[in-house]
């Protein structure tokens, strides 16, 4: 499930300063970044904030279905799924 699978890649890191105790519009910011990256067929880093759903991943990752089946076979009760991963795999 590497963002680099099957193609040459360039990694672009996008960050936003979030001052402690203050609200910031980080969700809007990262949604805008997602929109830009989709135009270039970008795949997100799994450890970063992004706004993709199951259909987006299935379209972007050539072996998505195989990975989902393997994940389920190794964790049939979903012990290692958090709420976000449940939205992708459950």
C-alpha positions, -999 to 999 in steps of 0.1 A, spaced: 0 0 0 29 23 -6 21 56 -23 51 48 -46 39 14 -58 41 9 -95 54 43 -106 81 68 -102 73 93 -75 82 126 -59 72 132 -23 58 166 -14 54 174 23 27 199 32 25 212 68 5 239 86 14 256 118 -12 249 145 -5 271 175 -13 254 208 -47 264 222 -58 283 191 -82 272 164 -70 271 128 -86 262 95 -64 232 90 -92 210 77 -100 235 49 -63 238 41 -57 201 38 -89 196 18 -76 221 -7 -42 203 -8 -61 170 -15 -79 186 -44 -47 198 -59 -30 165 -55 -58 146 -70 -54 166 -102 -19 151 -105 -29 116 -94 -12 120 -61 -14 94 -34 -14 105 3 10 93 29 -9 70 53 4 89 84 -8 123 73 -41 141 72 -62 136 40 -98 135 29 -102 104 8 -127 76 12 -128 39 2 -137 46 -34 -108 70 -38 -83 45 -24 -97 17 -46 -92 40 -77 -57 51 -67 -41 19 -55 -39 -9 -81 -39 -37 -56 -65 -22 -32 -89 -52 -33 -61 -77 -28 -48 -57 2 -82 -54 17 -87 -92 15 -53 -99 30 -59 -74 58 -93 -91 66 -78 -126 65 -50 -116 90 -74 -96 113 -109 -111 108 -123 -95 139 -109 -60 131 -88 -58 163 -63 -35 146 -88 -11 130 -94 23 143 -125 44 133 -108 58 103 -95 24 90 -130 9 97 -144 35 72 -119 22 46 -120 -15 52 -151 -26 72 
